[in-house]
């Protein structure tokens, strides 16, 4: 079994790495946080630094907040110099597609493979090992990583060239954000008009307007349950990546701009830790509800 | 069986009225169009004017393009004066909720019941008798109409008070329009980035971004099939009703405004007869694709 270095043991990384340990992979970790301690109880091995971790690992997985953190681990902490030629770097963070492409190009010159493999499904999906995984990179690298992915997710799609996993994740976040906006506008209009929003949700779910988001977030809005789930401020970060990519390839994203600016208003109010379904709360508040 | 007067034998009204005739209802029609002729072959009876139609009907159904046409039939052609007390007026057109409420109030004073019962599902749903029907009005009137609705649709929901059927339809059109916008922005970003949009659709369908629209319209966009379906210019009319209702109850609808203005751009180009999934064509064209 390939030896795995896992960097980034947050609310996503901890359960993902735990699945790998439990599946019998030798897993090496860096941080001495509480999450790392829990993982070490399962059998993970603590390394002193990224050089030591890289020296022990066939595959290094990162699960970090954003592009700068991934770049810092690779290029500032020197991971790029410590990785063994023939090893594979898999970044499962959601970062800018352009950064993923730059990482691929840099590591390729050193004989190190690289995949961008962002996930969708949140903490629940990470814990249940049912994440969707969108993968960009070579077919060879994808096939090597697939057994590892299968321990963490269910819907695993090799999209294509390096960066295409991140592009797909950006698309996913655009669709999720705009669909929540759609539900929020519809249910706010119904509510302010004095119409039972539970009946509106039921009627719409039976027709062309059906979506997983109308089902789950529609219910959240009815129940006034805005506990995350997926935090507004994290979704806003993903919208930044989508808008930045749109600008790089000259694709205007007028709906995404609207949703991102509403997220900014919610964050400005101090509510950035609420679930992203709280887009409805914002619309309600500016509607005098 | 109740005798039914049916006004508005267009691409929706014709198949809907045909189901009623075939179910054994006596159906009276007004127009002497080709559609009416086809319906008369099935057993519908042609009336000379709305007064004669009203004198024969227990239930009058209208299926017309917009609010002014419904108001014209009722108030200008004098239907309101010809309907028999105790009869029931069912407007299945998509019109302004405020107009539906005004109609309800006017007819109630004459002892005539009234329901707003707009549908979703398009020509295909009308022909297959699988329309979603969203109904506003009294419980008594809803129960009386239900056997008739069941000949034309499947997902029949009594939402609540008069006008609430139209509010729900406006919500439906907001959600459908914004979800198409979401898919269009995502797939245009992917396409311009050189990523296979069929794989993006497949990856997103397996996760939280799933929707009937990603499934059906995503496939249309991949297949370059923009034959209606549901025409942009008709959806634009429904967005007008949604925005007008938003203004009346002071609910800002920023996403709906974006989608409506893109529909205007498509109509200005002369493409208003394309399917509403052609929102993607607009985004592609302004992205230089």
Interface residues (C-beta under 8 A of the other chain):
Chain A: X97 X120 X121 X132 X134 X154 X155 X157 X158 X159 X160 X161 X163 X164 X167 X168 X170 X171 X172 X174 X175 X176 X177 X178 X179 X181 X182 X183 X185 X186 X187 X188 X189 X190 X192 X193 X194 X195 X196 X199 X200 X202 X203 X204 X206 X207 X208 X209 X210 X211 X212 X213 X214 X216 X242 X245 X246 X249 X250 X251 X252 X253 X254 X255 X256 X258 X259 X262 X283 X286 X287 X288
Chain B: X97 X120 X121 X132 X134 X154 X155 X157 X158 X159 X160 X161 X163 X164 X167 X168 X170 X171 X172 X174 X175 X176 X177 X178 X179 X181 X182 X183 X185 X186 X187 X188 X189 X190 X192 X193 X194 X195 X196 X199 X200 X202 X203 X204 X206 X207 X208 X209 X210 X211 X212 X213 X214 X216 X242 X245 X246 X249 X250 X251 X252 X253 X254 X255 X256 X258 X259 X262 X283 X286 X287 X288
